[in-house]
C-alpha cells in the first residue's frame, strides 16, 4: 500500500516531485521514486511513495518497468492472486526481478494492455505509462477500495492518491463544488465521482482512464457487481458450507505479507469471522472500549472481543474510545462526518506504534449479505404505499422526541412509505438532511441542493440495473457500488494511510463478492434475521450469542457526538445530530486558507 501521483502533458508542464513526494510521505514512509519521459508533443511524470509489505528489498522499489523499459508502472495496493499471475508471466517468458506483486501488472499490460486489469484480484490504484508513444493510463480497482483522483485541463492530466497531492502538484483544482458539499451534508460523505472541488474528480470503481496526445477517455473494464438474474433456491446447509469454503480462502489470500498482520476487532461477526478464519495469521488485535456509553451498550462490544481473545489466544489492545482525536478535516483533502473515521485513526496510530503495517477490517460484509436495517425495510418500501397517512405518522413521531432508536426508525420508515418512488423512499433512510437544511447551510436556493440533485449518483446507478432484480438486490447493489467506496472504504483508507498502515478488507475479495451475488434473497434474510448466511456460520464456529448480537461495528456514543455539535436540521433524532456535525465540519473546511480559485458564495 503506497501513494502515487503523476502528470501527463502535451506541453512543457512537469511535476515538482519534491513537493508532491512530501505531501504523500505518510502513505509510503519506506521510500520514494520517480520516473519521467518525453517525446514529440508529450511528456509524463510518475511518482511513488513506498509502504513495503511484500518483498521488503530494494527490488520492490517503484516506478517499475518491463524488460525493455518501454512500460512503467506506479502502483498502490495489493494483488492477492499474484502467485498465479507470476507463474503466468514466467510461462510467457517474462523475466521478473522481484517478488513485489505489482511487477506482474506491467508484464501483463505489455501482453494484453488494459484488458490485463480484469485478471487482478486485489485492491489497487495504478498508472501505466508508455515510454514510446507517451500514452498514460490510470485505473482503480473494481470495488473502489483504493482512491484515485484526477484533474483534466486542456491537454493536461494530473492524478494522485489524494486531493492534497493534486493541489501540491499545481493542478487547477477549482472552486468548491456546491453539489458535492450538499451531498456531504446529506450523507456525511461525497459519492464518486465528485469531490469538494469543481475540477477534481474521483475515478469510479472499475474504471480506466487513458490519455494520449492530450485526449482522454474513460471506460469500464469490469461490469458492476450485480446478480445477472434471480438465483434459484438452494439447500441452506450446503450454501453455508460453500460460503465457509469461499470465505476462508479469501481470508487466507489476504494474509500475504512479509510483515506482521493485525486485526481491527469490533466484536461483530464480520471481524470475528476473519479472526477465526485467519487461524494463526493474526499477531495482534486492536479494539475500542468505551467507559460509559449509556443506553447504547457499547461495553458489550469489548466483552465480546475479550471472549474471542480467550478463545483464540491472540493479544488484544483495548483502546479507550475517548482517546480518539476530533480531527474532522483529513489531511488528504476529503470530507467525512462519520465518527468511525476518528476511531479508525486511533487504531491505525496505535498499530503503527506497535510495529504493524497491515490490519484486516470487517468492512463489506453488510453490503454483500444484507446486514443493514434498511435492507430489512426495503421490501416494505417497495410493496406498501401509505402516502398521506405515512406523512402524518412521520410528522407525529417527529413531534414526540425520543432517544429510543425504534421510534426513530419508525419515523424514517413512515417517511419512506410516503413516497411513490421506492428509490426515493429508500434514500430517506440514508439521508441526514433536507433540501431546506442544505440550502440554509450553503446559502443557496433549495432547488440547487434538492434531494434529486444530491441523490443523482444513486439514481444513475439504480436506473442502469437489470429490471428483473428484486428491490432488495437493487438497493444492495447501490450500497456496494456507491455507498461502500464513498464512505466505508474511503475513511478506512485515509485513516490507515495517514499513519502508514494498510487496511485490507477480506470480505471484498473478488471471488467472495462474485459468490455472494448467487445467494437467493430468501437466504440473505430469514424472517427478521439479517445477514443470515454469515450468522449461521458464526453461530456454529464462534457462538450463538455472538452471531446474534445487535449490529454496531466501531461506533461512538450518540451523546459524545451531541456534545460536540449544535442543534440539527429538520430530520431530528440522530439524523439531525449527525447533520449538525457535518455542518460544523463543513464550516471549518470553508474557513481553511484559500485552496481554490473562487469562493463558494
N, C-alpha and C positions, 0 to 999 in steps of 0.2 A: 504494500500500500504506500502510495507516494503522492507527489504533487507534480503536475505537468503544466506547461504553458507553451505558447508558440505564436508565431505571426507568419502569415503568407501574404506577400505583397507583389503587386505588379509594377510597383515603382521602386523607390530607393529607401523605403522605410526599413528600419531594423529595430530589434528589441534591445532595451537596456537590460542586459542579462543580470547584472548585479542587483538592481533594484527588485526585479521580479523574483530572483532567487531568494532574496532576503524575506520577502513577504510570504513565500511558500515554505520557508525553512521548517516551520513547525510540523508540516505534513511529512517531511522527509529529513530528519535530523542527522542521517547517517552518511550524507554525501550529496554531491550535485554534479551535473554535467550539462553540456550544451553542444549543439551542432548547427552549423549554418551552411547553406549552399545558395548559389545564384546562377542565373543564366540569362539568355536573351528575353527580357521582358518579365522576369520573375525572380523572386528571392524568398527563401524561407528560413526561419529560425525555430529550433526545437530546444526546450529546456526541461530539465528533470531534477526533482529533489527525491532522494532515495530514503526509504524506510526498509532496511534489509531484513527480510524474513525467510526467504528461500535463497540458498546459495549466498552466504554472507561474504564471499570473497570478492575481489575486485572484478572478477569475470562477470558479475551481475550488474555492473555499472551501466547506466543508460545516459543518452540515447544509444541504442544498439542497432547494428546493421546486419544485412545478409552477407554472403561470402564476397561478392564483388563490390560491396558498399554502395550499391545503387539504390537501396531502400533503407530508410532509417525509421526507427520506432521510439517513441516515448510513451510509457505505459504506466497506468496507475491501477492496481488491482491484483487479483489472484485468479489463475485459471486452474480449476480443480481437476479437470481431466487432462492436465498437462502430461502425465506419464504416457497416455495413449497417443497424444499428439506428437510427443517427442519421438516415439517409435515410428510414427507415420513419416515424420520428416527424415529420419535416418534411413528408412526404407526407400525414400525417394532420392537418396544420395546427397542430402544436405549435410553440412558439417556444423555441428553445434559446439560452441566454445564454453558453455556454462550449463548450470542446472537451473538457471533462472527461467521461470515458466513463461515469461513474456517473449523469450527468444524464439519459441515455436511460432509465434504470431507472424513475425517478419518473414520467416521462410514459407509459411503457408500463404501469406499475402503475395509473395513472389510467384507462387504457382497458380493461385486462384483469384487474386485481387480481393475486393470487398466481400466476395462470397465466402471467404475464409471465416468471417465473423460468425456465421451460422454454426461453425464447428465448436465454438467456445462455450464451455460450461463454467461460468465464473462470474466475477464482478469486475467491471473494468470501465475505464475511460482511457482512450488512446488516440494517438495521432501517428499516421504513417506518411512519410514524405519521400517523394521520388527525386533523386539527385540528377536524373537525366531530363525528365520532362518538366520538373518543377511542380507537379501535381501534389496536392496535400489532401489527406482525408482525416476526419475526426469522427469518432464513433463512441457510443455509450451502450453499456450492457442492456439486455432486453428488459430487465425489471427496474432499471434506474437506481441500482444500489450505489454506484459511484457517480459523482456530479461532473458535468462538463458544460461550461458557459462559453458563449462566443459573442462577438460584436462584428458586424459587417458594415463597412462604409466604403462606398465606391468599389474599387478593385481590391480592397484590403480586408483581411480576416484575422482577428485576434481570437485566441481561445485560451482557456485555462481551467484549473480545478476549482478556483474560487473567484468570485466577483472582485475581491480586493486585488487579485493578481492582474486582472484586466485594467483596473484603474491605475495600478502602479506601472503597467506597461504603456500607459499613454493612450489607451483605447478611448474613443469618444463615447462614454457610457450614457450620455444624455441626461435629461431631467428626470424627475420622478414620474413613474407610471401610475396614474391615478387609479386605473382599473386594478392593477396589482395591489396597491395599498388598500383598496376596498376589499379585495379578496382576502388580504391578511386580516382585516377587521371582521370578516365573515367566518373564516375557517381557522385562524391563528397561524396560517401558513399561506404560501402563494403557489398555486398549481403551475407546473410546467406548461408552456414554455416561458411564461412571464417571470420577471424579477422586479425588484423595486425600481429599476431604472429602465427608461424607454428603449434604449438601444441594446441593452444586454438581454440575451435570450439563453434559455437552457435547452440544450438538445434533449428531445424527448427520449424516453427509454426505447431501445431497439432501432434508433435512427443512425444513419451515417451521412455526414455532410462531405461533399467533395468540392475542392477548389482547384480551378485550372485557368491560368491566364486572366485572373480577375473575375471569372464567372463561378457561381456556386449553385449547387443543387442539393436537396435533401431527400433521401429515400428511406423507407423502412427496409431493413434487411431481415427482420423477423416479425411475423404477424403477432397481433396482441394475443394474450393468453386467455382465450375463452373456449368453453366447450363447443365443439362443432355441431352437436345435436344432443337432444336429451339422452342421458345414459340409461341403459336398461337396468332393471332390478338385479341385485346380486345377493349372494349369500353373505350375511353380515359377518359371520366368523371368518370366512375366507377373506373378506375385504380387510378386516383388521389385521390378519396375518400378513397380507400383501403390503399393507401400509407399514407394518413393523419392518419388513424387509427393505422397502424403498427408503424409509426414514433413516434407519441405522446406516445404510450405505451412504446416504447424503452426509450424515454427520462424520462418518469415517473419512470421506473425501476431504472435508474441510478441516481435518486435523493436520493437513500438510503444512509443515513448518520446520525450520531449523532453530526455532526459539521456543521457550515455554508458552503454553496456551492457558488462558484463564477463562472464566465464565461470569457473565452477568446473571446472577441468580435472584429472581424476583419472588420465588415461592409459588409461581403459577405453573401450569402444566407445560407450557412451551419451553421455558428454560430448564425445567426439571426433567423433561424427556431428553433434552440434549445432554444433560448431566448423566443420565442413565445410559444413553446410547454411546457416549464417549468413553465409557469404562475408565481406563487409567490415563486417558488422553488429557484430562484437565488437571493441572497442577495446583490451581487455587481458584476459589470462587469469591466474588465480591457482591455484597448485598447492601440494601438500605434498611436502616432501622429507625423508627420514629419513637420518641419518648412518650408523646401524648398526641394521639390523632382523634380524640373524642369518639363520636359515634361511628366513625368510618372503619374502625377495627383494623387499621394498618399494621398493628402489632402482630396480627395473625400471620402476616407475610413472613416476618422474621422467624416466628415459631416454626413455620413450615420449612424454611431453609435450615433451621437447626435440626429438624428431623432428618432431612436429607444429608446433612453433614455427618450425622451419626451413622446413617445407613451406608454412605459411600466412603467415609473416612477421609474426605477432602478438607484441606484447610480452608476456612472461610473468614474473610474480613468483613465485619459488620460496621458500616459507616453511618454515623448519625445523620439523618436527613437534614437536620438543622444546620449542618456544615456546608450545605450547598450554597454557593455564592449566587447572589442575584445579578446575573450578567445577561441582561436582556438583548444586548447587541453583539452578536458573534463577530469576531474579528474578520471572518470570511466575507462579510457584507450581506448576509442573509437576514431574514426576519423570522423569528419563532416566538410564539407566546405560550407554548406548552411547557409546564414546569418539568416535564420529563427530560427536557434538554439540559436543565441545570443539574438534575440528579445524575444524568449520564456523564456530564463533565466531571462531577465529583468522583464517580467510579473510575473514569479514564485517568484522572490525575493520580488517584491512589494506585492504580495498576501500573502506571509509568514509574512511580516512585518505588514500587515493589519489584521492578525489573521486568514487567510484562509488556510486550509489544502487540500481542494478539489477544482479543477477547471474543468469545462466542455470545451471541444475543438471540433471544427468542422472537425477534421481530418476524412477522409474516404468517404465523400460524393462524391468526384470526381471519386474515384476508383469504387464506386458502380453504379453510374448513368451517367458515361461518361462525365466528366467535363473538361478534358484537351483538348487543341487544337489538340494534336496528335491523340485523338480519332476521331476528325472530319476528319483528314487526313488519317486515317487507311484504309478506303475503296479505296481511291485513290492509296495508296501504293500497295494494293492487285490487283487492276484491271488494272493499267496502267504501262507500261514498256517503258521508253524513252531511257534507256541505254546511248549510247554515247552522244546523244543530251542533256540529262539531265546533264551529266558530264560537257559538255561545258557550259551549262547555269549556273551551280554551280560555275564553275571557273570564269565566267564573273562577277557574283554577288560578289564573294569574292574579286575581284579586284576593286570593287566600294564600298569602306567603307561607311557605313551609320548607323546613330543611329535609323533609322526607323525600328521598330520591324517587320513590314510587309516584308521589304526587307530581314531581317534575316531569317524569316520563309520561304520565297520563296527560299532562298539558301538551307535551310535544306531540304525542300521538293524536290528540284531538285536533291540533293544528294541521298535522299531516293529512288527516282524514277529511279536512275541509276542502282539500284541493281535488279538482277533477283530473289533473295530470299526475300520474303516480310518481314520476321523477321529481316534480316539484314537492310532492308530499314527502318523499324520502329525503330530499335536500333540507327540509325544515328540521329533520333530526340531526343534521350535520352542521348547521349554521348557528353562529353565536350572535348575530346582529340582524337588524332590519335595514332596508334602504334608508329610512329616516335616520337611524343611528349613524350610518356610514356618511351620509350627506352632511350631517351636523359636525361630525369629527373631521371631515376633509374640506369643509367649506365649499361644497359644490352642489349642483342640483341633484335631486333624488334620482331622476331618470338616468343620470350618468353612472350611478352606482347601484342600480336596481338589482333585484335577485337574478334576473335573466342575464344581466351583464356579468355579475361575479360568478355565476354558475355556468358560464359559457363553455369551459373546457369539459366539465362533466356532461353537458348536453351534447357536445360534439362527439365524445366517445360513446355515449349511450345510444345515440341515433344510428351509429355505424354497426351496432351489434346485430347478430343474426336474429330475425324476428321470432324464431321458434324457441328461443331460450326463455326459461321462466324468469319472472321479475326478480326473484331472489338471486338467480345466477347473473342476471344483468347487473344488479347493484353490487354483487361481489366482484364482478369484472371491473366495474368503475372504481371500486375501492382499491383493487390490486394495481390498477394501471394509472390512477390519478392521485388518490389519497396516499397510497403507500410511498411512492417516490417523493411526493411533495412534502410529507411530514415525517413519518416514522423513519424512513431511510435517510432523509436529509439531516435531521437533527442528530441522529446517531453518527453519521459520517463527520459532521462538523465538530461535535463534542469530542469524539475519539481522536480525530486527527489534529485537533488543537494541541494535544499532548503527545503526538506521535504514536498513537495506539490504533491499530487496525481492528475494527469491529466487524466480524463475519456473521452472516445470517443463514445458518444451515436450512431453515425452513424454506428459504427461497432458492435452494439448489434446483437447477432447471429440470432435472429428471423428476424430482418430487413435485414441482409445480405442475408439470405435464400430467403426472399420475393423478393429481388431485382433481383435474378437470374431468375425469371419468367417473367420479363419485356421484351417485344419484342424489337428487335433492333430499329424498326421504331418509338417506343415510347421513347427510350433513347435519340435519336437525331431527331429533327424535322427540316428539311431543313438544316439551318446552326445554329440552336439553340441547344447548348449542354445542357445536364442535364435537359431535357425537363420536366420530372415529378416533381422534386422539384421546378423548376422555376414556373410551373403552380400553384402549391400550394402557393408559396411565393407571386406571383402576387395577389392572392386572399386574403391572410391573412395578408400580410405586405404592399407591394405597387408594382405596375408595374415597377416603376423606380428602386427600389432596386433589384427586381428579375432579371432585365436585365442589371445591371451594369457590366462593364468589370471585369473579374476574376483577383484578385490579391492576396488575402489572406494576411498574415503577410509578407511584403516584404521590403527590403532595396532598396533605390535608387541605380541604377547601378553606378552612379558617385561616391557614397560612397564606393562601392566595388573597383572601379577602382583606387581610391586614395591610397588604401592600397596595391596594387599589382603591379608587374612588367608586362611586355608585355605577351600576351597569346601565344598559340600554333597555329597550322595550321588551326584550325577551324575558328578563328577570331570571330568577333561580340561579343555578351555576352558570348557565349560558351567559347571563348578564355579568356575572363576576369575571368570567374569562374575557368577555368583550372589553370590560373596563381595563383589564390587564393589558390586552392588545393595544388599546388606545393609549395607555400610558407608555408602552414600549415605542409606539409609533411617534409619539410626541418627542421622546428622547432621540429617536432616529433623525427626525427632521431638524433637531437643534444641533446636530453634529456639524463640524466645519464643512464648508461647501465642498461637495464632491460631484456636483452636476452642473450642467450648462445653464439651467434656468430653474427657478423655484417652482414648487407645486402650485402655489396660489399667490 
